[in-house]
Amino acid sequence: MSWGILATGRIAHSFARDLALVPGHRLAAVGSRSAASAQAFVDEHGDPSTRAHATYEELVADPAVDVVYVASPHGRHLDDVRLCLAAGKAVLCEKALTLDAESSAQLVAEARERGLFLAEAMWMRANPTIRLVKELVDEGRLGEVAQVRAELGFVGPPDVARLWDPALGASALLDVGIYPLTFAHLLLGEPRVVAAAGTLSDQGIDLSGGATLTYPSGAVASIAWTQVAYTDNRASVAGERGNIQLPARFHHPEELHLTLGGTTETLSRPRTGKGYAHEIEEVGTCLREGRTESDVLPLDETVSVMAQMDEIRRQIAATSAPH
Ligand SMILES: NC(=O)c1ccc[n+]([C@@H]2O[C@H](COP(=O)([O-])OP(=O)(O)OC[C@H]3O[C@@H](n4cnc5c(N)ncnc54)[C@H](OP(=O)(O)O)[C@@H]3O)[C@@H](O)[C@H]2O)c1
């Protein structure tokens, strides 16, 4: 499987390091807005046949590329994924897929019309220990799940433009809140009610927030996110028989703690690299089997979570005075 990487920022480097660990996958080409940056990236991660392109257009036109990993800021994803699809390429696009549900749905429709693979790079879903959490819950090990709690935060460095520039889609919800929200969706499905509040910057960027979601089953999820505080980054899932605890950072865990009847055991499934390897494997499996959508990274759920983020941002904007 020959990958092209579009953009050469922080996450592109992490992805390339994991790509090198997955048998049967290689870095075929890199596209950047700058020739020097593309070449430096190829020098660091490529092999002698990896090509460096000075534009994203040249990258997507490269016949050696089977699938493009889009690693630009959220605000560019709509245009960048469209560019890939128009060139007939399969796409794995970083989260958040776009800035709102409507444009995400447009991309999904376009990929489906063209018969091309598309997935959001929600690597948490492919993490082996997260998949084990889902299996344990679906097997009923906790009994009926009544509560999910998850939060994720960090202090966004001031020099990372995409976290602070509204034009690039800056939003703590789109950047980190998407993980606890997706985690709740993975385990509990579609919420019945979403009630959110948060803090806006003077430029209108949501910096911190929290939401309580309720589900037809009666379950409740409490989630929180921030880009202005070092939070504990843990998650838990609780049912009538016991609970699962995920240590920090819960969205790419190497182990979980299962407590049943007062006894706690630690379970784990091996993780390759930092964890991006598993979404890479999943895309490879889909493409080899001729599938244009992944069950592990499902497009309809991506759009549904985007719609929940639209609603959360609407509620935050309606109730928060700028900070
Ligand atoms: N899955 C994860 O764990 C994870 C972690 C962090 C971020 N992300 C996601 O990955 C995406 C990129 O995040 P990042 O941390 O890698 O960002 P970053 O370090 O700022 O890199 C973004 C890259 O996008 C390209 N780009 C295109 N237009 C740009 C513009 N107007 N301003 C700045 N950069 C522009 C640049 O590459 P060129 O100069 O080569 O064109 C830049 O290096 C975001 O959607 C983010 O949510 C995911």
The ligand as an SDF file (V2000), in Angstrom:
LIG
                    3D

 48 52  0  0  0  0  0  0  0  0999 V2000
   -4.4650   12.0280   15.6430 N   0  0  0  0  0  0  0  0  0  0  0  0
   -3.7560   12.7520   16.4680 C   0  0  0  0  0  0  0  0  0  0  0  0
   -3.2270   12.2860   17.4620 O   0  0  0  0  0  0  0  0  0  0  0  0
   -3.5670   14.1980   16.1760 C   0  0  0  0  0  0  0  0  0  0  0  0
   -2.6470   14.9230   16.9240 C   0  0  0  0  0  0  0  0  0  0  0  0
   -2.4190   16.2420   16.5780 C   0  0  0  0  0  0  0  0  0  0  0  0
   -3.1380   16.8010   15.5310 C   0  0  0  0  0  0  0  0  0  0  0  0
   -4.0630   16.0660   14.8490 N   0  0  0  0  0  0  0  0  0  0  0  0
   -4.8130   16.6560   13.7310 C   0  0  0  0  0  0  0  0  0  0  0  0
   -3.9280   16.7570   12.6210 O   0  0  0  0  0  0  0  0  0  0  0  0
   -4.1530   17.9640   11.9130 C   0  0  0  0  0  0  0  0  0  0  0  0
   -2.8450   18.7260   11.8370 C   0  0  0  0  0  0  0  0  0  0  0  0
   -2.3620   18.9610   13.1450 O   0  0  0  0  0  0  0  0  0  0  0  0
   -0.7920   19.2300   13.4460 P   0  0  0  0  0  0  0  0  0  0  0  0
   -0.6570   19.2490   14.9180 O   0  0  0  0  0  0  0  0  0  0  0  0
    0.0710   18.3150   12.6630 O   0  0  0  0  0  0  0  0  0  0  0  0
   -0.6560   20.7200   12.8660 O   0  0  0  0  0  0  0  0  0  0  0  0
    0.6670   21.4950   12.4470 P   0  0  0  0  0  0  0  0  0  0  0  0
    1.8460   20.9470   13.1500 O   0  0  0  0  0  0  0  0  0  0  0  0
    0.3450   22.9360   12.5510 O   0  0  0  0  0  0  0  0  0  0  0  0
    0.8360   21.0870   10.9050 O   0  0  0  0  0  0  0  0  0  0  0  0
   -0.1250   21.3460    9.9650 C   0  0  0  0  0  0  0  0  0  0  0  0
    0.4910   21.3170    8.5880 C   0  0  0  0  0  0  0  0  0  0  0  0
   -0.5470   21.6500    7.6490 O   0  0  0  0  0  0  0  0  0  0  0  0
    0.0010   22.3460    6.5630 C   0  0  0  0  0  0  0  0  0  0  0  0
   -0.7570   23.5720    6.3340 N   0  0  0  0  0  0  0  0  0  0  0  0
   -1.5000   23.8450    5.2480 C   0  0  0  0  0  0  0  0  0  0  0  0
   -2.0530   25.0500    5.3220 N   0  0  0  0  0  0  0  0  0  0  0  0
   -1.6500   25.5890    6.4790 C   0  0  0  0  0  0  0  0  0  0  0  0
   -1.8780   26.8410    7.0920 C   0  0  0  0  0  0  0  0  0  0  0  0
   -2.6190   27.7920    6.5200 N   0  0  0  0  0  0  0  0  0  0  0  0
   -1.3030   27.0690    8.2890 N   0  0  0  0  0  0  0  0  0  0  0  0
   -0.5600   26.1200    8.8950 C   0  0  0  0  0  0  0  0  0  0  0  0
   -0.3030   24.9060    8.3340 N   0  0  0  0  0  0  0  0  0  0  0  0
   -0.8350   24.6510    7.1390 C   0  0  0  0  0  0  0  0  0  0  0  0
    1.4560   22.6090    6.8750 C   0  0  0  0  0  0  0  0  0  0  0  0
    2.2260   21.6580    6.1550 O   0  0  0  0  0  0  0  0  0  0  0  0
    3.0580   22.0990    4.8390 P   0  0  0  0  0  0  0  0  0  0  0  0
    3.7820   23.3500    5.2350 O   0  0  0  0  0  0  0  0  0  0  0  0
    3.9340   20.9490    4.5970 O   0  0  0  0  0  0  0  0  0  0  0  0
    2.0860   22.3500    3.7300 O   0  0  0  0  0  0  0  0  0  0  0  0
    1.5850   22.3330    8.3480 C   0  0  0  0  0  0  0  0  0  0  0  0
    2.8500   21.8410    8.7040 O   0  0  0  0  0  0  0  0  0  0  0  0
   -5.2980   18.6680   12.6270 C   0  0  0  0  0  0  0  0  0  0  0  0
   -6.5000   18.3850   11.9780 O   0  0  0  0  0  0  0  0  0  0  0  0
   -5.2880   18.0450   14.0200 C   0  0  0  0  0  0  0  0  0  0  0  0
   -6.5560   17.9980   14.6390 O   0  0  0  0  0  0  0  0  0  0  0  0
   -4.2590   14.7720   15.1450 C   0  0  0  0  0  0  0  0  0  0  0  0
  1  2  1  0
  2  3  2  0
  2  4  1  0
  4  5  1  0
  4 48  2  0
  5  6  2  0
  6  7  1  0
  7  8  2  0
  8  9  1  0
  8 48  1  0
  9 10  1  0
  9 46  1  0
 10 11  1  0
 11 12  1  0
 11 44  1  0
 12 13  1  0
 13 14  1  0
 14 15  2  0
 14 16  1  0
 14 17  1  0
 17 18  1  0
 18 19  2  0
 18 20  1  0
 18 21  1  0
 21 22  1  0
 22 23  1  0
 23 24  1  0
 23 42  1  0
 24 25  1  0
 25 26  1  0
 25 36  1  0
 26 27  1  0
 26 35  1  0
 27 28  2  0
 28 29  1  0
 29 30  1  0
 29 35  2  0
 30 31  1  0
 30 32  2  0
 32 33  1  0
 33 34  2  0
 34 35  1  0
 36 37  1  0
 36 42  1  0
 37 38  1  0
 38 39  2  0
 38 40  1  0
 38 41  1  0
 42 43  1  0
 44 45  1  0
 44 46  1  0
 46 47  1  0
M  CHG  2   8   1  16  -1
M  END
$$$$
